[in-house]
């Protein structure tokens, strides 16, 4: 069976990093890990080709070659999913769809033309689909009916199908699921609250496969909460550390974790020694009342600022997500996020307006309360520039304007340099370097010419061309003097604002366009101003 796997296009997002990728002559930040995992679960005697639409177009020769088309994606990719399904059907090809979007909303109109809907986790449903194909069936829907697979049987993803040089980082997955109950999160809907993990041997075998393919750059562990199963994470980390030492630490790692990572000194030490250089935390908001409303109680058990500082002290750079628009939220939420980010120094602070994702606790509650406005989710799906898709408890224009103001302030070029400089005054020495053996490293791990050229471009733009020049050189000197062990990472982090500077304009434009389409808000009743404008 000649199978064409297609990964749909993303719109511009906080994480798309187009300007940074242009500098290093790469197309995309991360590969479609789900697609290469699906490819590994399909019969290996099938011929397969994979096209990531974020890298390039599907060629006519590839369409003509295919006997079956497999498409998977997230909600934010749903517009292009529909386009690719239609193109396949125009050519008379059978289409199978799956992934988070199809699994959460299998009856979405964008999926109407698909012949097969392979829902939930592929370890369970792909065998059912394969059996149907082999019986000659022309369509079907396959669901796991609530069952979750044991991922210790998941094969090594088909990384060989990727155009490796197009990606800035690679992806692997250790665990699925999260033990917490955040009302707005769809991870527990898709993968459950009992984190399931691969074995250390499995994960190390995936790293070895990438190493054998010539990969020598960053790895993103895409786990939604790497420490959801702390026991198994602590079994994995020594295996990664040993593998890294033997090969001269060819990979740096980034992952996602809950804030309670800061309370586990052993976990942070093990991650730092394995060369985990960054972690994404879902902080959401510094407002404790909003965290309680959202069911994110784990973020209220200790000081969020102190948690960020503790993780930072281990040499692990903190990235964080923030949300505006929670029920009962008071005026000035955006400003409070800006102040929190400025105090902690978090360089990459992703912001978005709250979205009710399908089948989450938030979705069901708002549906019951009659507050969902599903048509507000435009054809691009859920993105950081979408307005709320429900009726909030304070005026939507106030929320949107606070969001735009906060985002633009966070990524004003001079403010960004000041924040990153402040942050790198606190970042601890990279602990993995104590175990690094130069004799085990190879030349392929050295900086490439494209990376050196990108650095020169950033220095020219921020150090000479723009009004940031004074701050730029002062900050370089300060960090070189006070934290030389992290100087290289500091410069890379400064370069990230090449993307955010452009994305500020995207956020402003797209929010203003949506606000212009809203009907006028009704006049406030006498009781409303006192509720909406309470002092902070």
Protein Blocks (a to p, Z undefined) as FASTA:
>chain_A
ZZddddddddddfklommmmmmnopabfbdcfklmmmmmmpcfkbccddddfklmccdfk
lmmmpmbdcddddfklmmmmmmmmmmmmmnopacddedjklmmmmmbfklmmpmbdcehj
fklmmmmmmmmmmnopabdcddeehpacdfklpccddfklpcfklpmbdcddfbgcjfbf
cfkbcklmmnojadcdddfklmmmmmmmmmmnopabdcddfbfblklpmmlmmmmmmmmm
mmmmmnopaaccdddddfklmmmmklmmmmmmnopabdcddekpaclklmmmnopamlmm
bcfklmmmmmmmnopacdddddehiehiaehklmmmmmmmmmnopabacdddddddehia
klmmmmmnopacfklpcfkopafkbccfbdcfbdfklmmmmmmmmmmmmmgmklmmmmmm
mmmmmmccdfklmmpcfklpcfklpccfklmmmmmmmmmmmmmmpmmlmmmmmmmmmmmm
mmmmlmmmmmmmmmmmmmmmmmmmmmmmmmmmmmmmpccdddddfklmmmmmgcZZ
